[in-house]
Amino acid sequence: MHNLPKNSTKLKKKSVLYISPDGILEPLGDSQVLKYLENLSGEFEINLISFEKKEDLNNRDRFRSLKNRCDSSNISWHCLKYRHGIFGFSQIINILNFVFYPIYVMIIKRCKIIHIRSYMPGLSIPILSIIFKFKFIFDIRGFWADEKHDRLGWSKNSNKYKFFKTLEKYLFKKADVVVTLTNSSKKYISTKFNKSMDKIHMIRTCVDFQEFNLPEKAIRNTNLTIGYLGTIDTAYDFNKFLKFIWDIRKFNKNIEINLLTKSPNKQIEDYLKKNNLSDVKYINQFLERDQLHAEIIKFDLLAFCLKENFSIIASMPTKIGESLACGVPILCNSFNEDIKQIIQDEGVGEIYDFNGSFDTDMYKSLELKINDRNIAVKCNEVARKEFSLESGTLAYKTIYQAQ
């Protein structure tokens, strides 16, 4: 055996502290946080703080599975319980954990990079910046305070809104790198916060093509199956979606709605009755993430309407990439410039004004896309171009290497 030269040393991996308010036990945290970190863990020392909901922590099999995945990738996972409640003791504990637990990890690990997902982990940054030296990545995921105003009715005069807008300004100024989901928000951030464009990176939500991909053979029902995936409230206008169903039934009575939601059937039935659609054929079910692909590939079309407001310029829902990966075209409103570029310019669906009328020309255009033999392949190609887990991982790797 040859002895290594005395000046030969093993290169130490650059250490990263990633703080996520989303739990990796949830489907979103798994797909949009853990999958990236697993791919990055070969080159970087990853320390993950995530905030997990009580009901997810109670699923012991799921917990063990995620713990094994983290261990096999050498990811140091610090799992904290997120306590429900807007005010009171529970929220105080959450805030204290957001502020002080990262300090504990930094004392132990002395990470060179701190990467936060959304705004709440930013509560720790002012104190950490005093104690430690590190590069800071602000992964905004959306304009959080304005989303609370637009979707949950936070008053712009409220103390909580003003506080988080102040924190937002600090975080944008402090960040060495900002990551956002859309080019629309990238331009806004650069102008509003005087941030150089080369410090702002657009990385979309990601799709794992081992989970979401084209079916082995085309699946077509006799009915026109229109899919709906995810929540029916907050950011979304379900009544406008149902107005579209009403309009399209004028041209095609063989409509079936396939709803993949957590909403109870009674709530769905109330919406249908309100929109004079009590007789429409529909199914409503909540599926685990590993069951989604088998259901999405049955859609002829995915449709939804996002409420249009300021904060929506930074949004790019995960279902867009997942549906396109499964070869399913999309009909939605023009909620920002990015979605127009993806859906309209790439020819993988229709941009529809839900406030307008659905006429014969619109139906014929939509029908041509749905019946196009090449549409599934085209959708999948666009998903790979815009939402690839591999290209997202490479983008984060490049950012980490540059810090």
N, C-alpha and C positions, 0 to 999 in steps of 0.2 A: 504493500500500500504506500502510495506516495503522500508525503506530508504537504499540506497546502503552504504556499509562501506565507511568511509572517504578515505581510501587508495585505493578504487576501481576506476580505470580509464579506459575509453574506449581506446582500442588499436588504435593508429593512423596508417593509411595505409602508407606504404612506397611510396613516391612520385617519379614519373618517368617523365622525359622530353624526348619525342620521336621526333626526327627531320627527316622528310622525304622530299627529293627533288621531289618525286613522289606524285602527287595529289591524294587524296582519291576519288575525283570525277571521276577519270579514272578507268577503270576496274582493271588494275594492282594494283593500290594503294588500291582500295577497297578490293580485294581478298588477297593481300599479306601484307597489313599493318593494315587496319581497322578491319578485321575479327579477327586477332590475338589480337589487343588491346581491342576489345569488350569482348573477352573471359578472358582477364587479368584484366579488370577493376573492377571486383568484389573484388579482393584482393589487387589491387594497385591503387593509385591515378594517373591517366594517364593525362598528358598534351601533346597534339599533335600539332606540327607545321608542316604544309604541304604547298607545293608550287603548286598552282593550275593554270592551263592554262586559258587564257581569255575566250576561246570558251566554256570551261567546266563551268566556273562561270556564263556564260550567260544562261545556262540551269537552270532556277530558280526552276523548279519542282524537278530536281535532287539535287540541292543544299539544298532545304528544307528537302528532304528525308534523306540526309546524316547528316544534322544538327540535325534532330530529333533522328536519330540513336545514334549520339554522346551524345546528351542530356540524352537519356534514359539509356545510360550506364555510365553516369557521366564522360564522357570524355570531358575535356576542350580543344576545338578545336580552334587553332589559324590559320586562313586561310589567306595565303598571295598569292598575284598574282605573277605568274612567267612571267617575261617579255621576249619575244623572241628577239633573236639577239646575235651574237657571240661577237661583240665588241660594243663600244659606250655607251651611257647613260643608255640604258635598262639593259645591263649587269652589269654596275656599281651598279645600284639599286638592282639587284639580289644579288650581292656579299655583299653589305651593309646589306641587310636583313638576309643573311646567317650568317653574322658575329655578328650583333648587336641585332637582334630581340631576339635570345636566351638569351642574357644578361638581357633584359627587363623581360622575363618570369622568369628567375632565381631570379631576385630581388623580384618579387612578390611571387613566389612559393617556392623558396629554395629547389629545387628537390634534392633528394639523389642520383639519378641515371640519367645519360644522355646517351641515346641510339640513335646513329646516323645511318641512312641508307645510305650507299655509302659514297663517298668522299666529296662532296660539303659542307655538314653540318659540316665537320671537320675543315672548315675555322674558326669556332668560338672557337674551343677547346683550342688553346693556350691562348687566352685572358680569357676565362672562368676559366681555370685552375689557373690563377693568382688571380682571384677575389673570387672564390668559391671552396668549398671542395665537391667533388662528386666522385662516381664510374662511370667509363666510359666504355661503350660497343660499340665496333666498328663492325657494321654489314656490311661487305664489299660488298655483292651482286655480286662481281666480281672485277677483277683488272682494275679499271676504266680508269686510264691513258693509260694502255696498250691496253684496248679495243678501245680507241680513236685512238691509233696508228694503230692497226690491222684492224679496220673497217672504220675509217674516214680519215686515212692518216696523222695523226699528226706526224710530224718529231720528232725523238728522240733528235734532236739537238735544237728543238724549246724551247723557254723560258717557254711556258705553260706546255709542257711535263715535263721538268726538275723541274718546280715548284711543280707540283702535285706528282711527284715521291719523292720529298723531303718531302712534306706533308704526303705522304703515310708512309714513314719511321718513321716520328714522331708519327703518329697515331697508328701504330703497337706497337711502343715502349711504348706509353702512355697508351694504352688500358689495362684495367683490364681483359676484356674478348673480344675475337674476335669471330665473328660468320661468317661462310662461307657455301657455298652451296654444296661443294664436299669434299670428302676425299683427292682427288688429290691435291687440293689447300691447305688443312689443312697441309699436309706433307710439301709442298713447303714453306708455311708461317713459320712453325716451324724451318725449316732449314735456310731459307734466312734471317729471322729477329730475329733469336735466341729467339723464343717465346716457352715457355713450352707448350707441347701438351695438358696439362690439362687446359690451359687457352684458348684453341681454340675449339670451338664447331661447329660441322657440323649439320646444320638444313636446310633441303631441302625446295624448294618452296612447298606451301601447296595446298591441294584440300579440298574444302568443299563438303562432300558427299551428302549434301542435294541439291546441285546444279548439281553435276556430279556423275552419278551412272549408274548402268546397266539398260537397257531398260526393260520394263515389259515383252516384248516378242521380239524374234530375228527379226531384220529387214534386209532382204537380197534382193537385186535387182538382176535382171538377168545379169546385167553388173557387172564387178569387179570394185568397187568404191574405188578409191585411194584418200584420203583426204590430203589437205595441209592447215595448219593453221598458220596465221600470216604474217609477212613481207617477201618480196621476195628479199630483198637486205641487205645491211650492213653486218650482221653476217652470212647471208645465201647465198648459191650458187644455184640460181634457175635454171641455165642452167644444172647443174649436176642432179638436180631433174628431169628435162625434159629428160635428157639422159637416166635415169632409165625408164621413161615412154616409150621411144623409144625402149629400150631393152626388156621390158616385153611384148610389143605388138607383138614381134616375136612369143611369145608362147600363147598369148591370145589377140584376136582382140577386144573383148568386154570390153574395158576399158573406164571408165568415171572418169574424174578428178573433184573433188569437192573442189574448192578453197575458203577458207574463209579469204579474205584479204581486205585491203583498196585500193589496186592497181586498177587503172582504167582498163576497159576491153581492151582498145586500147594497153596499155602496155603489158597485158597478151598475146594478139594476136600477137604482135611483137615478143615476146619470142617464141611463138609456131611456128611462121613462120620461125624464125631463126633456130629452131631445127627440121624443117621438120615435124611438127605436126599440121599443119593447119586443118587437117581433124579430129583431135581427138575430141571426145565429152567431153565438159566441162561446168561447171557453175562457176561463180565467183561472190561472194557476200560478203558484209560486214554486220555483224550481231551484235546486242547489246549482252552484256554478257549473259543476261537471255535467249537468243535464241540459244546459242551455243550448249547446251546439245542435243537439238532436232535434230541438224544437225550432230554433231559428231557421234551419235549412228548409223547414216546411213553409216559411213565409214566401209569398210572391212579392211582398213589398213591406218595408218597415215605414211607419208613418208616426209623426209626432209634431207638436207645436210648442215651441218654447216661448215664454212670455218675453216680449221685447222691452228692454230697459238698458240702462247704462252698463251694469255689471256683466251683461251677457256677451259683451265684446271679448271677454277673456275665457269664455266657455267652449268646451269641445267634449261633449259626453262620450263616455267609453263605448256606449252601444253603437255609435257610428262606425268605428273601426271594426268592431266585432261582427256587425251585420254585413258590412262590405266584404270582410274576410270569408264569410259564409256564402258569398255570391248573391246577396240580397240587395236590390236597389232601394233607395231611400226617397221618401217624400217628406219635406219639412219646410218651415218658413225660413226666410232670409234673416236669421238672427244675428249674423255678423258676416263680414266680407270673406272670412276663411271658409265658411260652409258653402257660400256661393261658388267659390273657386273649386272646392272639392266635388260638390254635387252637380252643379250646372256646367262648369267648364270641362270637367272630366266625363260628363255624360253618363253618370251612374245613378240617375234619379231625376226628380223634379223639385225645383224651388216653387213653393205654392204660397200665394197670399190667402191666408185663411179668412181674411175679412172680405175677400172678393167672391166672385161667382165661379163655379166649376162648370165650364162649358164643354161643348162637343169637341172642340180642338184640343183642349186640355186632356180630356179622356182618351182621345185617339193617340196623343203623344205618349201618355202614360202606358196605354195598352201596348204600343209598339215597343217600348222599353222592356216591359215585363215579358213579352213574348219573344224578344230578341234572343236567339240561341247563344249569342256571344256575351250576353249581359253578365252572367255569373263570373266568367273569366275576367271580364273588364273590371267588375267590382273588386274581385280578389287582387288584381294587379294594383288598383288604386290603394287598397288597404296596405299592401306591401310597401308602396311608395310613401304613404303618409303616416302609417301607424305601426310600423314594424318594431317589435321588441328589440330586435338586433340593432337596428339603426339608432333607436333611443339609447340603448346601452352604450353604443360607440360614442354617442354625443356626450353622455355623462362621463365616460372614461376620458375623453379629450379634455373636458372641463376639469376633472380631478387632477389629471396630469399637469395641467397648466398652473395649478395653484401652488 
